[in-house]
Amino acid sequence: MYYFISLGQSECQYVGCGETFSDHSTLHAQANKHNLTVNLTTFRIWCYVCEREVFLEQRPAVTLMSLFVVLNNYLISQDAVHQPVSHHHPLKAVPIAVAEEEWSESEEDVLKPRGLTGMKNIGNSCYMNAALQALSNCPPLTQFFLDCSGLVRTDKKPALCKSYQKLISELWHKKRPSYVVPTSLSQGIKLVNPMFRGYAQQDTQEFLRCLMDQLHEELKEPQAECGGGGEGDERRDGGDRSPSEDEFLSCDSGASSDRGEGGGLGEPELLIQDECGVGPRVGGGGTAQLFLGAKKQKQSHYRSVISDIFDGSILSLVQCLTCDRVSCVSLETFQDLSLPIPGKEDLAKLHSSIHQNLPAKTGVSLDVYGSQGWITYIMDSIRRFVVSCIPSWFWGPMVTLEDCLAAFFAADELKGDNMYSCERCKKLRNGVKYCKVLRLPEILCIHLKRFRHEVMYSFKINSHVAFPLEGLELRPFLAKDSPSQVTTYDLLSVICHHGTAGSGHYIAYCQNVINGQWYEFDDQYVTEVHETVVQNAEAYVLFYRKSSEESVRERQKVVDLASMKEPSLLQFYISREWLNKFNTFTEPGPISNHTFLCQHGGIPPNKYHYIDDLVVILPQNVWEYLYNSFGGGPAVNHLYVCAICQVELEALAKRRKVEIDTFIRLNKEFQAEEAPTVILCISMQWFREWESFVKGKDNEPPGPIDNSKIGVMKGGHVQLKQGADYGQISEETWQYLLGIYSGGPEIAVRQTVPATNTDGLHGERKIEAETRAL
């Protein structure tokens, strides 16, 4: 039920419902001629005379357009002197521009910014619409799909990245409609996850995880090997890599009685020998607990634009309270942080503990109402009046986002049955277990645990969580040796849920990157709102972006250098994807040209035909500034197809053909056997990986055959596990695959042939013959 308050006269404080069967708000307007009402849930204003919604007059732009758009304006006008490209390959001279001219800032963009396109509800799809609008207003991700469209390539079904790219292009197009219908993306996500089929209400956080995981799967590429590109592989800020758990097995603080500031917990000196590995990507966690995603181990060596933007890493530590030894338990990658909402008792413990954190600014000065007019002031006054009239026990304790973060990173005591086995003391000791962030993501996704699901029922936590629009500081939760330099975040978007558990409605509040103004996205309706409306929202999922003035100055310096149009004797090729990072990331990391280079320094044959989409030509002075500022590389002045990769590619194609042809032949012979004496089993999980490899869907061959998940040890022998996911092959096929990939164990299904009773058979035949004679 929605309630409305009349704005007819200053002394009128009538509040009435707006339901169709009992519309007291309309009756009051007709009787008293108070024609303006405000929806107390959405704060939309309705005029009964005009019979339409009343919109606030537009605020002037409060911030400059994002600097990547400014770069695009310059890049398009850049007319640098380039050397002629070698005629040995069809590469045309690629300008430094990353975007098309139609994406440049114009007067129309200031008056009616792009990105303000709604999405039609296609059957309880508000959870999807709110999530897509929140992602659409994440500049690093959206700019990648707009400016690096040539990199959006996949052979995997349902090609969700293509559907998402098309949707983003429609939402941010100059000639955008008032709303779009995301049918293609909706159908694609339903193919990936059956949970979203039908028209039932779903959880927007589950949708976000499923969507981003699928985009990562379709866009992922192998990590560049360490040592292949010189200085660029050092990854000074860890922008594209996160250490794996195995590299921290022996980390030890060697601490004595020093517990840090204020008696805090000590932290170990981390010895990072190699940063090539990427741990499993997970979505969420709990207080001193992290949950690993069930992903294949070989996927840990892949990266994508999704992992570049949203992945961070958390270090789990344990400290002995006797000798103060701090040891690392695990290092895991997260895609979002699932934070608990602490109750009254938990807040009291947090505020009196060592984990107390000063909140970032959440207030707003009263003079900001000047540009919004009296309606905005009345709306905010109404909310504060309503809140003040209701007892505090109704709303619950005052909780801040910093409290939720402190609860997530709070230490757990290890005592009693959970005592810690200290390697230094060689005994069970009391200890504490806690987490620290090792690497901060470019965009931090925070999920507040508002829904609790018990055995018999589910309920929602409606406590208001105050969150800052600017200046969310994460340095108190950062590990000592973290490579992250920027620890301050500003809010990009917030998803809200109205209603109860299992039902309700989702909307999103997003800040437009062009004019800095906040908007409410409610399915196909897009409405400008004041920032106080956003701050008072019941947040469920929040997206924060790193904030740094230094990155703004860096981009401006590049603009100034390129504007000089200094003739250069050499032309340098740089990764288009990294240049997009420079335009949109606060910490883009070292230059990485491995997105278009092979390990031998040439162009892989499979990328040669679309090399224009992968590189951008820079003048010498711009390249030298970027290289001196960020390092990395390698420097590329000439593009050529790698002959070594060409030979390897031909050999790989031959190997695939031989393996698949041999398997087909042996399997036909197996099918022709009427009664095979021995049937061997093979794990279908491994077989699917092998099939993807021989069919060219996966570039990497599978590892050794792994039948451990389909077998069980009984009586000293490995037998087939009941309900296992397996396939049946002949002994010849098993020996062929085993000779190539090794592995095991061998699991056989042997046919038992009963002994034939010849005497009984002879007697039966004799009786049959006598019967026929009669």
N, C-alpha and C positions, 0 to 999 in steps of 0.2 A: 504494500500500500504506500502511495506517495502522498505527502502532506505539503500544502502550499500556504504561504502567508501573504496577506494582502498588503499592497503598497499604496493603497488609495489615499490615505491621509496619515499624518505623523502620529495622531492619537489612536489610529486603528491598529490593533495587534491581533486581528482575527487569524486563526490557524484552522484550516479545514482540509479534508481529504479531497483527492481528485479522481476517485474511482468512478467508473461509468454507472454503477448501480446506485451510488450515493454521492453525487458530485456536489458536496457542500461548498466547495470553492467557487464553482460557477454560480450557484444560487446566491451566495453572498455578493458576488460582483453584480448580478442582475438587480438585487434589491438595494444595494448601497452605491452603485455606480463606481465602485472601486475596481477599476479595470486591469490593473497591473498586479500580477501575482508572481511569487518566486517559489520554485520547486526546492524544498529544503534538502533534498537528496542530491540533485544535480546542479542546483543553483541556476537553472535556466529560468528566463523571465518570459511570461506569456501575457499578451495583450488581448483582452476579450473584445475590444472594439475592432481591432485590425484582424482578429482571429489568426494570429501568427506569432512566431517567436520574435522577441526583441533582442537585438544584438548590441553589445557595448561598442561604443565608438573606438576605432583602432588606436592603439598606442603608437607613438613614434618608435622607430627602431632603437632599442636600448643597447645593442652591441653591433659591431661591424660584422659583415658577412664573414663566414669562416674563411680562413686564409687560403685554404686549398682552392676556393673559387677565384680568389685574387690571383693565385698562381696560374690558374687556367687562362685568365684574361691575358696575362703577360705572355704565357707560353704560346698562345695562338698568334699573338702579334710578333713573336720573336722571328727574326729573319737572319739567323746566324749563317756564317759562311761555312759550307760543308765541302769536303773533298768529294769528288765523284766516287760513287760506289763501284766496286769491282764488277765487271760484266760477267764474271764467272758464276754468279748466282743471281736470281731474279729479285733480290731485296731492293726495294725502293727506299729513297731517303726518308726516314721517319722523323718528322719534326718533334721538337721537345714537348709539344702540346700533349696533354694527357686526356683532355676532354674535347668534345665537339664545341663549335662556336655557339650553338644554341643553348649551352649550359652556362654561358657567361652571365654575370649580374646585369640586370637592366632595371629601368624605372618600374616596369611591371612587376618584377620580382620583389621590389621594396613594398609596393602597394598590395600585391597579392602574391605572397611567396609560394614557391613550389613546395610539394610535399604535403599539402593540405587536402588530400584526396581521401574520402571515406571508403569503407568497404561494406558491401551489402551483406546482411545476415542471410545465410542460405540454410537456415534450420539449426537453431541453437549453436551457431558458430561464433558467438561473441568472444569465446575463449581464444579462438584462432585469430580473429580480427584484431583484438587487443595486443596479442603477442606480435603479430606481423607489423603493426604500427609502431610498437616499441623498438623492434629491430630496424625498421625502416628509418628511424631517427637516430641511429648509431652511425655517424659519418664515416668511420673507417670501413665498415662493412658495405654501406650503400654506395660509397664512392668507388669501391672495388668493382661492384657489379655494373656501375655506370661507365667507368673509365677503362676498366680492364676486361671488357666483355669478351675479348678474344681468348682470355684465359679460362673462361667458363666452358670447359670441354669435358665430356664424360661419355663412356660407353655403358655405364651401369644404369639399370632400370630402377625407378621410373624417371630418371633424369630430373630429379626435383630441383637441381640447381638451375636448370633451364627455365622451369616454371617460375622460380623465385626471381630470376633475372628479368623475365618478362613483366612480372608484377611490379618490381622496383622501377622499371622503365616507365610503366604506366603511371605509377604514383608520383614520379618526379618529372614527368614530361611537361614541356612548356604549354602544350595544348591539352592539359589533363581534363578529364570529366569531373563532375562533382563527386562521383564514387565509382568504384570498379567492383567486379564480381570475381573473387578469387577461386573460380571453379577448378581450374587446372591444378593449382597447388593443393587444394582440398582433396581432389581425387588421388593425387600422388601420395600424400601423407597417409591416406587410408589404405593404399596398396602396401606401404611400408609397415604400418602398424594397424592391425585389425581393431585395436581398441577404439580408434577414432571413426570407425564405420557406424552408420546409422545417424540418428539425429539427437542423441542424448547429450546432455551437458557434460563437458570434460574439463579437466584441470589445465589451466593455461601453462603452468610450469612443466607439466608432463609433455605438453605439445612443444614447448620451446626446446626441451632436451632432445626429443625425437627429431625435430626439424634440424637442429644444429648438428646432431650426430650424423644424420643422413647427408647433409651438405658436406660435412667433413669427409665422409666415406667417398663421395663422388668427386671431390676436388683434391683429395690428398695426393701428395707426390713424395717420393723417397727423399729422406734427409741427405744433404750433401755430406760426403765423408770428410772427416777431419784431416787436415794436412793437405787437402787437394787444392786449396786456393790461397795459401799464404796467410797474411795477417787477417784476412776477413773471417777466417774460421775460428778465431779466438772468441768471438761473440762476447764482447766486453760487457754487454748488459744482459746477455742471455735472452735476447729478443726472440730467437727462433728455436731455442733449445731449453730443455730442463733436464737436470741430472737424473739418472735412474736410481732406483733404490739400492742396487748392488754397489754403487760407488760410495755409499755411506755406511757400509757394514762395520767399519772399524773406526768411525769417528768418535773421538773421546775428548772431553774438555780438559781433563787433567786438573780440574779446579780444586781448590782447597776449601776454605770457608767463605769465600767471596760469593755473595748471592746477588750482586748487582745493586742497582739503586733501590733504596728503600727496602732492602731485604728481599729483593726479587730473585727469581730463579736464574741460575747461571746458564750459559749457552756454550756449546762446544765450538772449537775452531774447526770449520769444515774444510777438508782437504779435497777439493774438486779436481780430480785428475783428468777427467774427460767429460765433455758435455754433449756428446753426440746423441746419447739415448734420450728418449722421451717416455716418461712413465705413462701408465694407463690413464686415460681421460675419465674423470669421474664427475658426477653432477651432484654435489652437495656434501653433506657430512653431518656430524653432531658434535656435542661437547666432548672434546678430547677423543673423538671417534671419527674415522674416515672410512668410507665405503668404496671399495674398488669396483669399477665397472667390469663386466664380463666380456673383455675384449681379447682378441687374439694377440699373442705376444709379438708376432712379427709386425703388427700395426704400430708398435711403439717406435718404429723408425720412419714414420711418415709425419708430414706436416701439411697444413692447409691454411687458407686465410681465416678459417674459423679458429683453429688452434693458435694462430698468430695473435688474434684479437682477444679471445676470451679465456685462454688457458693460463692458469697460474699454478704454483706448486706450494705445498704445505709440508713442513717438516715436523714430524712427531718425535718428541723427546721425553726421556725419563731421567729423573734426578734422584739419586740416593740421598736420603736425609741424614745418613750417618757420615759418609765420607764426601758428600757433595759431588760425586762423580756424575757427569751428565753424558748420556749415551743416546745415539740416534736409533730410533725404532724403525721409522720408514719415511720415505719421501714420495709423495703422491701428487698427481696432477688433478686440479679441480677445474671445472667449467663454470660452476656457480657455487656460492656459499649458502647453505641452508641454515639459517640462524634461528635458534629458539627465542621465544618471547618470554622473558623471565617474569615470574609472578612477584607478589609483594615480598615474600620471604627471600626469594632469590635476589631481588634488588637490594635488600638490606645487606646481604652477604657481599654482593658485588661492590656496593658503595663503601664498604668498610675494609675491602681487601686491597691487595697490592695491584690489582688489575684495573683500578679505577681510572677512567679516561675522561679528560675534559671534553665536553661536547662542542662540536663546531657550531657556528652561528646558525640559529634557526629562526630568529626573529626578523621583523621587517619594520622599517620606519613608517610612521603614519603619513609622512609627506608623499609617499609613493601613490597615494590615492588620487593625487591631483590630476593625473592624466587619465584616470578611469572614470571620474565623475562620481556623483552622489549615489548612484545605484550600487556600485562596488562597495562603497563605504557602508551602506545600509546592510548589504548582504553579509559582510564580515561582522558587523555589529550584531546582527541577528544570531549568527552562529555563536559568538562569544556569550551573548545573553542566554541562549538556550543551554549552553554548556554550564554556565555559572548557576543556573536554576536547578540543575540536576545534581543530586548528591554524588560525591566522588566514588562511593562504592558501586554506583551504576556503571561508570566508565572504567573502573579499575585503576591501578596505580599508573602514574606518569612514567612512561617508558620511552627511552630514546634509542635511536639506531646504534649509538655507541654502547648502550647497555647490552643490546643483543650481540654485538661483536665481542664484548667482554665476556658474556656468558658462553659464547662459542669457544673462545680461546682460554677460558678459565681452566685451572689445573684440577685434575682428579687425584684424590688421595689413594695411594696404594698401600693398604694395611689389612690386617687380618688374613682372610683367605686369599686376598689379592696382593700379598706382599711381593716386593720386587727382588729378584735374584741378582744381586750386585756382583759383577765380575771382579771388582777390586776387593770387596770385603769377603768374597767367597761364601756369602751367607744370604739368607732371606732377610731383607731389610724393608723398613717403611720407606716409601718414596712418593713422588708426585709425577704425574704424566700430563704433559701439556703440548700445545701446538704453536708453531710460529710460521708465518708466511715467508718462504724463501724467495719466490719470484711473483711480483704483482702483475696481473694482466693489464692490457691496455684499456679494456672495458671490463669493469667489475660488475657481475650480475649477482644480486643478493635476493635470496628467496626467504621470506619470513614464514615460519611454520605456523600458519593460522589454523590449519585443519588437523584435528586429531581423530583417528579412527580406532575405536575400540571393537571388541568382539560383537557386541550387540547394537552399537550405535556409533554415530559420528557427530562431532560438534565443532564449532568454529570459535576461535579466540578473537573477540572483537576489540581488544585493547588497542587504543590509539598509540602508534609508535611515531614519535617525532623524528623527522629526518631532515638533514640540511640540504638546501639547494646548492650550496657551494661550500667548499672547504672541508669535506670529509677527510679526516687525517687517519691514515693507517700505520704510521710509523711506530706507534706503541706495540703493534702486533707483528712487527717485522723481525726476522731472524738477524743475528748480529752480522753475518757475512753475506747478507742479501745483495745481489747485484743491482737491484732496483734503486734508482736515484730519485725518481719522482714518486711521492707517496700521498699526494693530495688529489682528491677527486671531486668533480662537479657532476650534478645530476643531469642525466639526459632524458630519461623517461621513467614513468612509474605506472604499473598495472594495478588496478584496484578491483576488488570483488565486493559487490553489494548483494546481500542476502545471507542464506544459511548454508550449511554444509550439504552438498549434493544438489544444490539449486542456486539460483541467483543470476547475476549479470556481471559481465566484465567490461570495463572501460579502460582507456589508457590516457594519461596526461604526458605530452611530449613537448620538448622545447624545439622550436624550429631553428635550424642552423643558420638560416639566412637573416632573420630579423631578431632572433633571440627571444621571441615571445612564446608563451605557453599556450597550448591548445588542448582541448578535450576531444578525444576520438571515441565516439560512441557509435559503433557500426558505421553507417553511411553519413552520420552527422559529425561535422567538425566545427567546434565552437571555440573562440578565443576566451581565455580565462585569465584571471589575475593569479599571480604566483602564490598568494595566500590561500587560494582554493586548492592549489596543489599541495601546499604544506599541511593543510587540514585533511587531506585525503587519507583513506584507510588503505595504506600501502600493502601490497602482497608481493610484487616482484619489482625491484628497482635496478636500473642500469646507470652506473656511474662511469665517467670517463676521466682519465688522467688529465690534470691541469698543470700547465707550466708556461710561464712567460718566456722562458729561454727558447722553447721550440718555436714560438711566434717570431722571435727575433731572428732565429736561424732561417726561417722561410723568407722573411723580409730581406735578409742579406742575399739569398739566392735570387730573389726578384731583382734586386739592385744590380747584381753582377750580370744577370742575363740582359738587363735593359741597356747595358753598356754596348752590346752588339760588337764586342771586340773580335776582330777576325782571328781565327785559330787555324794553325797549320795542321793540327790533328783533330780528328773527330773521335769521340768516345761513345761507345754503346753502353747503356746502363739498363738494368732490369726495369721494365715498366711497373712490375709489381712492387719493387722496392721504392721506386719514385712515388707511387701511390701511398706507401707507408710514410715517406717523408712528408707528403702533403697532409696526412691525416693522423699520424701517430705522434704522441709526445716523445716516445723513445723508439725510433725506428730501428735502432741497432745498426751494426756495420753493414755496408753495401754488400749485397749478395747477388752476384750475377749467375749463380748456379741454377736459377730458374730457366735459363736458356742455354747453358753450357753443360757439356758432359764432363766427366772427370779428366778427360784428356785435353780440355780447353777448346774443343770445337763444338759445332751444333749437332745434337743428336739427329740422325736421319728422320726420325718420326716427328720432329719439331721444325724441320727445315721449311716445309710448305706454308707454315703460318708464323714465321719468324717476325714478320711485321707487327704482330700482336704482342710480341714478347719484349721488344726492345724499344728504346728511345735514344735518339742521338743528342748528345750534349756538346756544347762548345768547350774548349779546353779550360777556360777560366772557371766555369761552373763545376766541371768534373774535379779540378784540383781542389776547389774549396770543399766540395762534398767529401772527397777522399781524405783530405787533411783533417776534416771535422769528425768523420765517422769511421774511417778506416775501411777494411774489407776489400772487396774486389772480386776477382782480379780485373785489372784494366784490360779492356777489349777495344782494339782499333780495327780489327779485320774479322769478318764473319766467314766461316767456311764449314762445310760438312765434314764431320770427323770420319776419316777413312777407317780407323780402328773400330769405331762403333758400327760402321757399315758392315765390316766383316763379321763382327760379333752378332749383329742382327740377322745376317744370312745364316750363320751357324745355328742361332737360336730357332729360327724358323724351320730349319732342317731337323733339328732335334725334336721339336714339337710334332712335326709330321710323322717322324719315325715312331715316336711313342704312341701317338693316337692310332696310327695304322696297325701297329703291332697289337695294341690292346683290342681293337675291333676284330682282328683275325683270331686271336686267342679266345675271345669271348664267343665268337661264332662257333668255334670248335667245342667250347664248353656247353653251349646250348644244344649242340647236335648229339651230345652223349645222352643216352636214354637212362642209364643208371650209374652215375659217377660214384666211385667208391669213396672219394674224399672231396669235401667241399670246404674251402677256407673262407674265413670272414675278414672283412676289412672295414675300418671305421669310415662311416660316410662323411664325417667332418673332414678327415684327411682327404678322402676321395674327391670331395667338392673343391677343395683347394687345388688338388692336382688337375682336375677338369678345367678349372678357371685358367690355370697356367697353360695347358696344352691347347686350349681354344683361343689363347691370346688375350683373355680378359684381365689377366694378372701378369705383370712383367717378371715377378719373382717366382721361382720354383718353390714348391712346398718343402718343408723340412722332412726329416725321417718319418717313416710310417709310424703312427702312434695309435696302437690298439689298446692302450691302457684303460681307456674309458668304456670300452665295450667288454672287457674281460674281468673275471673274478677268480681268485685262487681258491680251489677246492681240492682237498686230498693231494696236495702237492702238485696239481696240474692247473693250468689256466683254462677256464671254461667260459663259455659265452654267458654274459650277464643277461638276465631276463629283462626284456623291454629295451635292450640296447639299440642304438641307431647304427646299423651295420648293413653291409652288402655282401653277397655271396659271389666268389670268384673261384676259378679253377686253380689247381696247384701250379700249373705252368704260368698262369698270369701272376700269381703271388711271387713266384721265383723271379719273374721278369722285373716287376716293380721293386722287389727287395734288392735285386742286384744293382739298381740305379740309385735308390734312395735309402737303403738299409732300414733299420728300425725293427719294429715288432711290438708285442710278441705274436707268435703264430697261434691262431685259434682255429681249430678244425671242427667241423661238423661231420662225423663219420657215419655212414649208413650201416646199420647192422642188418645183415642178410641172414635170415633164419635158415637152419639146416633143413634140407628136403627129406621127408620121410618116404623113401622109395617103396618100402613094403606096403605102406598104406595106400600109396598111389597105385601100385600094381593091383591091390585088392579092389579098389574103386573101379579101375578099368575093367577087371574081370566081371564084376557085377553089372557094369554098364553094357558089356558085350552080351551077357546072358539075357539081359532085359530086351535088347534089340532083337535077339534070336527068337524069343517068345513072341 
